[in-house]
Amino acid sequence: MTVTGTPGPVSLDVEGRTALVTGAAGGIGRACALRLAAAGATVRAVDRDEEGLRRLADEVPGDVPGAVEPCPLDLTDLDAAERAAAGCDLLVNNAGIQLVRPIEEFPPEVFHEVLTVMLEAPFRLVRGALPHMYAGGWGRIVNISSVHGLRASPFKSAYVAAKHGLEGLSKTAALEGAPHGVTSNCVNPGYVRTPLVERQIADQAAAHGIPEERVLADVLLADSAVKRLVEPAEVAEAVAYLCSPQASFITGTSLLLDGGWTAH
C-alpha cells in the first residue's frame, strides 16, 4: 500500500556532519542513508553487501549537499566496527538479522550471531563514536529498535533479547551523553516493508502452521490497529526528526511507529 497524505520532510540541516548508518545496503538503512545525505551529511554506509552499497552510492542525486561513502564491513568484526565509528557526529544503529524458531529448536550459534550484530556491535559503534561527539559537544545516536524492543513475540528469542538489550544500551548512552550535548534514542517500528520482513513469511508460516498468504494479516499485522506495513521512508523521517535541533531535549526514550500495536 502506498502512503498518501504524509507531510513533507522534517527540516534538517546536517551539512558538514559525518554520519554512520549500519545495514545501509537496503531497507531502513538505505532510506536513512539517503535521507541524511540529502540533509548534507557525509554518510559512511556500512554493510557486508558490497554490491548493495555500490547501488546505494549510485542512487544519491548529484545535486544533494551530502554524499554516501560505501564502507563494506561485517559487524561481527567488532574491532573494525568500533574503528569505523571514530569521528562520527551521527550514528544510526540499524543492521539486523532474524530467524524464527521455537527456543528448543533455535541454533545457539545463530543466537550468538544475532546478539553480536544487534547488541554488541552497536555498543562498540557507540564506544567508537562518543569521544568525537564529546569533544565537539554535539552528537546524535539513533538506535533502530522495534516494537519487539518493548514487546515479545513467540519464536523470536534472539531478536527480542537483542532489541530489549538495545533499549537499555540506548538509555544508558542518553544518561552519560547528556552533559556532553549527545542524545540517544530508539525508533521502534512495527513490521516494515523490507527484505528482512519478507524473508520471515515462510518461517512464520511454518512456525504457526498456516499458509504463507495468511501470515501478513494473521501474524504480522494481527496486533496493529493500522493494517499495513511501515514504509522505510517513514522510519527515516523519524530518524531525521531525532537528529533535528527541535529534538535536542528528547533523549533516553523510544519513538514508536507501531500502528497502535502497543496501545492494546
N, C-alpha and C positions, 0 to 999 in steps of 0.2 A: 504494500500500500504506500502511495506517495503522500508525504506530509504536506498539507496545504495550510495556508493562513498563518505560517510561522513568522515571527518577527525577523528583522534583519540582523546582521552580525553584531555581536557585542562590540562596543567601542574599545579597541585595544591597540596600543602602540608600544611595541617592544623592540623598536629599531635599535640596533647596536647590542642587543642582548643575545646570549647564546643559550639555546635550549637543547635538551636531550630527550628524545622520545624513544621508548623501547617498544618492540613489536610493531615497528613503523612500516613494515612492508605491506600491510593490509589492514582492513577493518578499522577499528577505532584509532589505532596508532597512526595509520595513513592519514585519516581525517585530521587528527591533532597536528601532525607534522605540517600538512598543507595549511592549516588554519594559522599556526604560529609563524610560518614563513610569510604568509600573506600580511601578517601584522608587523613584519620587519625583522623577525628573529633569524639568526643563523641556526639551523636545526641539525643537530647530529642525529641522524636516523639510524637507530640500532636495530638489527635483526640478523638472524642467521641465514635468511633468504636473500642472497646477494642479487639475484635477478630481480626480485621484487623491489629491492632498494633502487636498482637502476631505473626501473619503470617509474618509481615514485619521483626520483630526481627529474626525470624527463617530463613529468606532469606539471611541474612548477612553472607557471606562466612567466614569460620574460620580463613583464612589467611590474612584478611584485617586488617590494623592497627587501625581502629576505631571501633565503636560499636554503636548500636541503643538501647536506653533505652525507652521502652513504657511509655508514660505519658498520661493516659486517662484523658480527660478534655473536658467539654462543654464550648466553648468560650463565651457563654452568661453569664458565671460566670466571670465577668470582674476582680474582685479582685483576683481570683485564677489565671487568665491568667497573670496578672502583676507579681504575685509571681513566677510563673513558669519561667519567663524570667530572673530572677535575676541570675547573674553570667555567662550569655551567651556572647560569643565573636562574634558569627554569628547568625543572626535572619532572617529566611525566612518566611514571612507572605504569606501564600498560601491558607488557608482554604476559601472555598466559597460555597454559595448556590444560587440557581436560581429558579425563577418562571417566566413564560412567560404569561403575561396577559395585556390587554389594561389598561390604567391608571384608567379609570372609573370602572373597574372590579377588580382592584388589591386590595387584602385584606390589610388593614392598618397594621394589626398585623404582616403580612409577610414582609411588607416594613420595619417595625421596626426591625424585626429579621435579615433581610439581612444587614441593616446598622450596627447593633450591631456586628455581626460576621465579617463583611468585612471591617469595618472602625473603629468603636470604639474599638474593640478588638485589632487590630493592633496598635492603639495609646497606649493602655495600655501595650501591649507587648514591644513596643519601650521604653515607660516610665520605664518599669521594667528593661530593658536591659542596658540602657545608663549609669547608674552610674558605673557599672563594666567596660564597654567599655572605658569610660572616664578615669577611674583610671589606666587602662592598656595602654592608648594611642593608642588603635587599636580596630577597630570593623567594621563589615560589616552588613548592613541592606539591604536585598533584598526583595522587595515587588512584589509578583506576581500579576501584574495588568492584563491588557488585551488590545486588540485593542479598547475595549469599555471604556478604560480609556481616550481615545483620540477621539473616535467617538461614536455617539449614534446609536441605532437601535430601531425600534418600539417594543413595548410590553415588554421592559426590564427596566422600570423606576428605580426600586430599584437597580438592578445590575449596571446599568450605573451610577447612582448617587453615589453609593459606590465606584466604581472604579475611577471616577473623583475625589472624595474626597481623595482616597488613593494616587493619584498622587500629590496632594497638600501637604499631610502629609509627603510624601517621600522627596519632595523638601525642606520643612521646616527643617526636620531632617538633610538633607545634609548641609544646611547652618549653623545650630547650631553645627553639629558634626565635621565640617572640622577642626577647631582649635585643636580638640582632637584626630585626626587620625581616625575618623569614617566616612565611606562613606555610602550613602543611595541612592539606585537606584530602578527603576522599570524594570521589564521584562514584555513585552507586547505581548503575543502570540495571534494569531488568534484562530480558533477553534482547540482544542487539542483532541486527541483520549483518552477521559476519560469518566468515568460513568456520570459525570455532563453533558457533551455534549450529550451522548447517551440518557439520560433521557429527554432532551429538544425536541427530534424529534416529539413525539406525540403532545406536547404543540404547537410547531411551526406549525405542520400540521393543527391543529385546528384553530390557530390564523390567518393563511394565507389562510385557506380554500383549501388546496391542499393535495394530498395523502402523506403518510409518506415517501414513497420511493422517492419522489421528493424533500424532504426537504434538503438533503445534497447538491445537485447540484444547486437547485433553490433558496435556502435561505442561508444556512451556508457558502457555497463557492462562492456565486454569485459575491462578490466583491474581491475575492482573485485571483491574477494572477496565483499563483501556486495552482493547483486544487487537493489538498489533505489536510488531517488533519495533524497538527503538532504532532509529537510524544513526549511523556513526557520526554524521554531521551534527546531530543534536548533542551527542556527548562532547564533541569538540567545542561546541559553543559554551557548554557548561565549564569546560576546562578554561576557555578563554575568559569567561567571567571571573573565575577564581584567580586568574593572573592579572586582572584589571586593577587600576587604582581604587575603583569603587568597592573592591573586595578586600581591602587591606586589613579590615577588622575581623574578617572571617578566617578563623584558624581552629584546628583541632576538631573539625566537625565532618559530617558526611552529607553530601548533597545527593538526594535520592531522585533518580529518574526511573521510577519503577511502575508507573501507570497505576498507582494505587495499591500495589501488592501488599505493602506493609500497613495499609490502613485497616486491614482485617483485624 
